[in-house]
Amino acid sequence: VQLQACGGGLVQAGGSLRLSCAASVLTFSRYAMGWFRQAPGKEREFVAAISWRGSNKYYADSVKGRFTNSRDNGKNTVFLQMNSLKPEDTAVYYCAAAVASGGTYYYSAVGEYSYWGQGTLVTVSS
């Protein structure tokens, strides 16, 4: 499984960005997908996750109400819509894929994901 994330950039506080992550896999609909981020000098942290059916979503408290996770299984792509961005959202954002035990499963731990994209940088200026 190869993951390619894009959509990062520089945005002012309060602005929006939409990240995309395309997967090169035949059975994308069997993978739960997650987004993580890593700021300089900090550990990688969970941001959002979505089950392979797309029916179950989970968010870190720090982004709840501002970020929205979605997926298009027909296009092997997962999205992260980020609104009301804050300077503390500045980080490299990674998408990740985990073989799901079922259609409603999602995961929030780094160790639960087997495949990772290369990351895309999001910078939010104050």
N, C-alpha and C positions, 0 to 999 in steps of 0.2 A: 504494500500500500504506500503510495506516495501522495503527500499532501502539499499543496501550494497555496499559501496565504497571500493575500494582497489587499490593498485598500488603505493602508496606513498613510500617515502624513502629518503635516503641521496644521493645527487648528487653534483658534482662540478659545479661551474658556467660555463655556456656554454653547459652543458649536457642536456639530455632529459629524460623524464619520460612519461609513459602512464597510466592515471588513468582509471579505469573502474567502472561502477556503475550498478549493477544488480537489477532489480525490480521484486518483487513478486506480480504481478497483471495480471489478465486475459486480460485486455484491455490496455496494455502498449501503443499501438499505438494511444490512445486518449489523452495521456499526453504530454504536452510540458515539456522539461527537462532543468534544469539549473545547473550551477556550481557556487559556491560561495567560498570564502576563508576568513579566519579570522586569522590575525596575533596577537601575544600577545599584549594586551593592546589596540587593535584596534577593530573597529566595523566590522561586517561581510560585505563583499563587493562582488558585482557582478563580475563574471569572464566571463561566456559565457552562451548562451542559444540556444536551437534548437527546432524548431517546431516539432509536432508529425509526420509530413510527412518527416521531415529531409531536406526539401527544403529551409528552412529559418534559418539562423544562425546570431547570434549577439554577438559581443565581446566588452569587456571593452577596452578602448584605450590603457591601460597599457599592454595588452597581444596581441593586434591585430598584425597579421603577425607572431607571434611566437606560438600561441596555435591554435589547430584545434579541433572542436567539431564534433562528428559524433554519429550515433546511428544505431543499428541493431534491428529492431522491431521483427524480428523472434526469437531473443535470449533475448528479454527484457533487452537490455543492451545499455548504452550510454558510450561514450568514450571521454576522453580529452587528446589529444596528446600535450605535452608541450615540445617545443624545445627552444634552446638558453636561458636556464633558468638563472635567475639572483638571487642574494641574496635576493633582495626585493620580490621575489616570495615565500619566505619561509612563510608557513602558514599551518593551517589545512584546507583542501579542503573538501567541502560538495557538494553532489549532491542533487537535489531537484526536485520534480514533481508537476506540476500544471495541473488541468483539463483544457484542451484547448478549446477555443470557436470555433476553426476551425483548419484546417490542416496547415495553414500557420502562426498561432499565436505563438509568443514567448514572454517571460516576463523577466524583468530585476530587479524587485523589490522583496526584501525579502518577503514582505507581500502578494505577489501574489502566493506564493508557499504553498501548504498545507502539503506536505510530505517531510521529510528530512532524509538523511542518517546519519550515526554516525560520518562521517568525517575520513579523512586519512591524516597523517602528511607528508608534503613535506618540506625538509630542503635542502637549496642550500648553499653550502659553497663557500667562495670567494678564 
